Amino acid sequence: MNKKLSLTFLAAAMMLVACHQQEPRQGSFQPLPIHKVQGRSCFEITANDTIPIVDGIHLDVENQFDIAWPDLDGFEPQVRRELIRMAFNDSTSATLQEAARRFLARTWVEDDDLFSNSLSAKHRKIDSVEIYPYNYATVHGEVRQDGNLLHFTVNDEFNVAYAAHGIYGYRSLIVDRSTGRIVRLSDLMDTTDIGLLLIRALEEVPSNRANGNTITSLDGQYQSRLPMPDGFIIDSTRSTLTAFYDLYSVQSYAFGMFFVDMSLPWLATNATLTPYGKTIFATKETL
């Protein structure tokens, strides 16, 4: 690994256009300007005693992120907070930049017996990782603009030197520019029996079986009824809603994350869409 140390924030102050139409059409929103925030830190921390597996007192840490989003200043405070938490699992920072700085300083060490204070462990900056295995975390975020909807997604990966394996994750958040609010699954449809509905979708929507997401891979307690999903996404044509579950949520790590597709024709027939949901999926004329 031979990378130059960089800790860079490329941020531009951008004005967001405020739209206050009562019922804006899907195509009436101009795309927001996107800017990229990037950063990387690489450093060494020192333990009080020999670290298992590493077999030494030094541990290297590398953190990096790459997020391409619109400027968040024009969003409602609640939306900003959720987007910051979504990006860096940080519920206390006031800005994305503050959360990014904290992320880059994280050691990912929680063992007080080895590190007297893991949050303020002594850092020695290095150009690249010198000791293996090492702690690392990466975050990649982007947004897809679809008329009045902004689809934010974050992919991350995390590993500590003494863990059996790394952890990866996927998070999503949809913001409706016409209302300024986050779109919840319950805003789109009746979620009272969502667990049963998703089981039916696994059996009846062909893409689930084609993608390898079947009931047989689920933990036994979830094979008849799934819990509320960890998140959901809507495809670029608004013809498929996909619910997803994080690692370990409903199946073993070896199977990875779990996704359940619900195509629009199937959803319109088997679920109760809200008036707002019908507007989002443009199904008012067909129901």
N, C-alpha and C positions, 0 to 999 in steps of 0.2 A: 504494500500500500504506500503510495508516494504522492501525497497531496499537500499542497501549500495551505497553511492555516488561513482561514478567512472568516471574518465575522462581518457580514455585509447586510445592510438594510437598504433596499432600493424602494423608497416610498415617495410618492408624489401626491401632493394635495390636490384632490380632484373634486370638483363640485358635482353633486348628483342632482339630476333634474327632478323636481318635485311634481308629481302628477296627482291631481285631485279630482279627476273625473269620477262620476258616480258609478258607472258601469263601463269601464274601458274595454275595448275590444282586444282580443288576444294580440293582434298585430299592431296595436296603437302605441307600443312602447319602443323607444329607441334603445339599442344596446347600451349598457353602462360601460364606461371606460374601465379596463382591467389593468391593475398594476401587480407587479410581482414583489414579494417579500422573501428574501433568501437569507440563510445563515448557516454557518458551520463552526463548531468548536471541537477542538481535540486537546485533551489534557490528561495528566497523570495525577492520581491521588495516592496517598500513602496510608497504609493500615497500621494498626498497633501491633499486629501479629501476622504470622503467615496466613495467606488467603488460600483456602482449599482450592484444589485444581490448578489455580494460577501458580501455586507453589512459590510464592514470593510475597513481599510486603507492598509491592506497587501494582496498581490496577489502572489500565488505560480506559478512557471514556471518549467516545465520539458521538456527537449529536449533530444532526443537520435537518434542515427543513427547506421546503420550496412551496410557497403558497401563491397562487394567482387568483386574486379576488378583487372585486370592486372595493373602493374605499368605504369603510364601515361607518364613517361619521354621519352619513345621511340616513342611517337606519335607526329604528326605535331602540331605546336602551336594552329592552329585554332581548331583542333580536341580536344586538351586538354581543351581549353577554353569552348567549347560547352559541354564537359562532366562534367566540374566543374559547369557550369551554370545549367545543367540538374539535377545534384545531389542536389545542395543546393540553386538554384535560385540566384546564385552569379556570377555576370559578371565582378567583379573587382579583385578577389583574383588570385594570380599567381599559387597557388598549391592547390591540393585537401585538404591537411592538413590545410592550412590557411583558406580555405572556411569552413572547419569543425569546426575550433575554433570559427569563427565568428557565425556560426550557433548555437553552444552550448551557446553562450552568448546572443542570441536574446531573448528579452522579449515579443515580439509579441504585444506590446502596442503602439498605435499610438495617443492616446488622450493626447495632451499637457496640457489640463486643469487639468488633474489628475496627470500626471507625467511630471515634469518640463523638463526632457530630457529623452525620452524613450530609446534612444540608449545608454545612460550611467547611467541609473537608478541604485540606490544603491542596490547592491546584498548582500544577506546573505545566504551563503550556508547551505543547509539542507540535511538530509539523505533521506527524502522521503516527498511526498506531505502531507501537514497538513491541508490545507484550500481548501475546495471545494465550487464552481467549480474553475478550475484553467486553465492556459494556457498550451498547450502542442503541441509538434510537433515531428513526427517520420519520419525517412527516411530509406528505405531499397532498396539497389541497388545490382544488380548482372549482370553477363554477360554469355551469351551462345555462345560457340565457334562452328562454323559450317564451316569447311574448311577455305576459305579465308574471311569469314564474321564473324564479332564480333557483337552480338546483345546485346546492353546495355539496361537495363530497370531499372526504378526507380519507386517504389511505395511510396507515402507519405500520411500522414494524419496530419491535423492541426486543432486546435480549440482554441478559446479564450473564457474566462469564461462568457462573457456577450453576446455571439452570439447565434442565434436561433439554430444553428446546426454546426457540424464540416464540414470540407472540406477534401476530399480525391482526389488524383490524380494519374495518370499513365503517364509516359513519356518513350519514346524509342528513340534509336539512333543506326543506323547500320554503322559500319566502315568496309571498304574493305581493308584487309591487302595487297592486290596486288597493290593497288594504293595509300594507306595511306590516302584516302579521305572518308568523310562522304557520305553515299548513300542517295540521295534525291529521292522522289517519281518521280520527273521529269526525273531522270536518268534512271528509269526503263520503263516509259511509257509516252505517250502523255497525258498531264494533262489539255489540253485546255478545254475539256468538262467533267472534272472529276465529277462535281456536278450532271450532268445528268446520267453519267455512274453509280454512286453509287446508285442513285434512282432505276435504272434498276436492279442492283445487289440485292437490297432489295426485289424486286419482283420476281426475277428469280433464285436466289441461295438459295436452301432449308435451309441451315444451319442458314441463317439470321432469318427466321421465327421461326425455332426451338429454337433459342437462345433468342427469344423475342424482336428482333430488327426489328421493322416494321415502315412503313411510318406513320401510325396512331398516333404514340407516338411523332412524330416530331412537333415542333412549325409550325404553319400554313405557314409561309413564306418559310419554307424549305421542304415542302411536295412535291414540284415539282422540286426543284433543291437544292442540298446541297452545302455549301461552301467548300473551300479547307479544307481537314481534318487537325486536330491538330497533327496527327502523324500516323505512320503505323508500322506494324510488319509483318514478314514473318515467317511461321511456320518452325519447324525443318526439315520437308521433302521438303521444298520449293514448296509445292503444294497449298498453300493458302496465299494470301496477304490480310491482314485485316487493313482497315483504321479505325481510331477511333477519337472521339470528346470528349473533356473534359466536365466536369459538366457545365451546363448552355449554352454550345456552341450552341446546336441545339434543346434541349428539357429541360423541367423543372428539378429541382433538384431531385424531387421524382423518376424520371425515371433513374437517375444515368448517367453514361457515355454511349456513343452510339458507337456501333461497326458495321462495314459493311464488311462481308466476300466476297472475290472474289476468287473462286476456280480457279486453273490454267487452266483447260479446258475452263471454262467460260471466263476467262480473255484473253486467247489466241484467242478466237473467237470474243470477243466484244471490246477489247481494242487494241491500236496500241503500241506494245512493241518496245522499242529501241533495237538496236543491243546489247547493254550492258545488257538490261533487258532479252533478249533471252538467253544470256550467263548465267546470274544469275539463271534463271529458267530452264536452259538446255532444251529449247524448239526449238532450231534451226532446229532439224531434223523433227519436227512435223508441222512446219509452212510453 
